[in-house]
Amino acid sequence: PTLMVFWASWCGPCMEEAPVIKAVYEKYKSKGLRVIGINKDRTRSAMQRVVDDMELGWPQYHDADDKMSAQYAAAALPTIYLIDAKGNLVASDMAVRGPNLEKAVVKVLGL
């Protein structure tokens, strides 16, 4: 399963979710959980500062031109999608934010 996270350094709710995502990722990456960050900052350096400061250990893509955001209908930030191993969207938005994230990940991993 993959967690797609659309975020920006200037987005307060995104910065609140980052530690939650990091904790769940660290706990379940050995079980197969992948995370992909899609960053909306104007500059790659703004994105990289947060990645380095928070030690976010998953791939990050800089989407300054909004192509990925448009493709995945990620108009608001953060937008978070949980996709199962077959490529199906199984949860999004509030169902994968805060304390709901770990519950959704456990369910999709079948644990």
C-alpha positions as a Markdown table, in Angstrom:
| # | Residue | x | y | z |
|---|---|---|---|---|
| 1 | Pro | 0.0 | 0.0 | 0.0 |
| 2 | Thr | 1.0 | 3.6 | -0.7 |
| 3 | Leu | 0.2 | 6.8 | 1.1 |
| 4 | Met | 0.3 | 9.8 | -1.2 |
| 5 | Val | 0.7 | 13.1 | 0.7 |
| 6 | Phe | 0.2 | 16.4 | -1.1 |
| 7 | Trp | 1.7 | 19.1 | 1.2 |
| 8 | Ala | 3.6 | 22.4 | 1.5 |
| 9 | Ser | 5.8 | 23.9 | 4.1 |
| 10 | Trp | 3.6 | 27.0 | 4.5 |
| 11 | Cys | 0.5 | 24.8 | 5.3 |
| 12 | Gly | -0.1 | 24.6 | 9.0 |
| 13 | Pro | -2.2 | 21.4 | 8.9 |
| 14 | Cys | 0.4 | 19.8 | 6.7 |
| 15 | Met | 3.1 | 20.4 | 9.3 |
| 16 | Glu | 0.8 | 19.0 | 12.0 |
| 17 | Glu | 0.3 | 15.8 | 10.0 |
| 18 | Ala | 3.9 | 15.3 | 9.1 |
| 19 | Pro | 5.0 | 13.8 | 12.5 |
| 20 | Val | 1.9 | 11.5 | 12.5 |
| 21 | Ile | 2.8 | 10.3 | 9.0 |
| 22 | Lys | 6.4 | 9.8 | 9.9 |
| 23 | Ala | 5.5 | 7.7 | 13.0 |
| 24 | Val | 3.2 | 5.5 | 11.0 |
| 25 | Tyr | 5.7 | 5.2 | 8.2 |
| 26 | Glu | 8.5 | 4.2 | 10.6 |
| 27 | Lys | 6.2 | 1.6 | 12.3 |
| 28 | Tyr | 4.8 | 0.0 | 9.1 |
| 29 | Lys | 7.4 | 0.4 | 6.4 |
| 30 | Ser | 8.8 | -3.0 | 7.2 |
| 31 | Lys | 5.3 | -4.4 | 6.6 |
| 32 | Gly | 5.2 | -2.8 | 3.1 |
| 33 | Leu | 3.8 | 0.7 | 3.6 |
| 34 | Arg | 5.2 | 3.2 | 1.2 |
| 35 | Val | 4.8 | 7.0 | 1.4 |
| 36 | Ile | 5.2 | 9.5 | -1.5 |
| 37 | Gly | 5.3 | 13.2 | -0.8 |
| 38 | Ile | 4.1 | 15.6 | -3.4 |
| 39 | Asn | 5.2 | 19.1 | -2.4 |
| 40 | Lys | 3.5 | 22.4 | -3.5 |
| 41 | Asp | 6.2 | 24.9 | -2.3 |
| 42 | Arg | 7.4 | 27.5 | -4.8 |
| 43 | Thr | 11.0 | 26.4 | -4.4 |
| 44 | Arg | 12.6 | 23.0 | -4.1 |
| 45 | Ser | 14.8 | 24.4 | -1.3 |
| 46 | Ala | 11.8 | 25.3 | 0.9 |
| 47 | Met | 10.6 | 21.7 | 0.5 |
| 48 | Gln | 14.1 | 20.3 | 1.3 |
| 49 | Arg | 14.5 | 22.3 | 4.5 |
| 50 | Val | 11.4 | 20.7 | 5.9 |
| 51 | Val | 12.4 | 17.2 | 4.7 |
| 52 | Asp | 15.8 | 17.6 | 6.3 |
| 53 | Asp | 14.6 | 19.2 | 9.5 |
| 54 | Met | 11.9 | 16.7 | 10.1 |
| 55 | Glu | 13.9 | 13.8 | 8.7 |
| 56 | Leu | 11.2 | 12.6 | 6.3 |
| 57 | Gly | 12.6 | 9.4 | 4.9 |
| 58 | Trp | 10.3 | 8.9 | 1.9 |
| 59 | Pro | 10.6 | 10.1 | -1.7 |
| 60 | Gln | 9.5 | 13.7 | -2.3 |
| 61 | Tyr | 8.4 | 15.2 | -5.6 |
| 62 | His | 8.3 | 19.0 | -6.2 |
| 63 | Asp | 5.0 | 19.8 | -7.9 |
| 64 | Ala | 5.5 | 23.6 | -8.4 |
| 65 | Asp | 3.7 | 23.4 | -11.8 |
| 66 | Asp | 0.6 | 21.7 | -10.2 |
| 67 | Lys | 0.6 | 18.9 | -12.8 |
| 68 | Met | 0.5 | 16.0 | -10.2 |
| 69 | Ser | -2.0 | 17.9 | -8.0 |
| 70 | Ala | -4.3 | 18.4 | -11.0 |
| 71 | Gln | -3.9 | 14.8 | -12.1 |
| 72 | Tyr | -4.9 | 13.6 | -8.6 |
| 73 | Ala | -7.5 | 16.3 | -7.9 |
| 74 | Ala | -5.5 | 17.5 | -4.9 |
| 75 | Ala | -6.9 | 21.0 | -4.6 |
| 76 | Ala | -6.6 | 21.5 | -0.8 |
| 77 | Leu | -3.7 | 20.8 | 1.4 |
| 78 | Pro | -3.0 | 18.5 | 2.9 |
| 79 | Thr | -4.6 | 15.9 | 0.6 |
| 80 | Ile | -3.8 | 12.4 | 1.6 |
| 81 | Tyr | -4.7 | 9.2 | -0.3 |
| 82 | Leu | -4.2 | 5.7 | 0.9 |
| 83 | Ile | -4.0 | 3.3 | -2.1 |
| 84 | Asp | -4.0 | -0.5 | -1.6 |
| 85 | Ala | -1.5 | -2.9 | -3.2 |
| 86 | Lys | -3.9 | -3.4 | -6.2 |
| 87 | Gly | -3.9 | 0.4 | -6.9 |
| 88 | Asn | -7.4 | 1.1 | -5.5 |
| 89 | Leu | -8.1 | 4.2 | -3.4 |
| 90 | Val | -9.2 | 2.9 | -0.1 |
| 91 | Ala | -9.2 | 6.1 | 2.1 |
| 92 | Ser | -8.6 | 9.8 | 1.8 |
| 93 | Asp | -8.7 | 13.1 | 3.7 |
| 94 | Met | -10.1 | 12.9 | 7.3 |
| 95 | Ala | -10.1 | 9.0 | 7.2 |
| 96 | Val | -6.3 | 9.1 | 7.0 |
| 97 | Arg | -5.5 | 12.1 | 9.1 |
| 98 | Gly | -4.4 | 12.3 | 12.7 |
| 99 | Pro | -5.3 | 9.2 | 14.8 |
| 100 | Asn | -7.3 | 7.8 | 11.8 |
| 101 | Leu | -4.1 | 7.2 | 9.8 |
| 102 | Glu | -2.8 | 4.3 | 11.7 |
| 103 | Lys | -6.2 | 2.6 | 11.8 |
| 104 | Ala | -6.5 | 2.9 | 8.1 |
| 105 | Val | -3.0 | 1.6 | 7.4 |
| 106 | Val | -3.5 | -1.4 | 9.8 |
| 107 | Lys | -6.7 | -2.2 | 8.0 |
| 108 | Val | -5.2 | -2.0 | 4.5 |
| 109 | Leu | -2.2 | -4.1 | 5.6 |
| 110 | Gly | -4.5 | -6.7 | 7.0 |
| 111 | Leu | -2.9 | -6.6 | 10.5 |
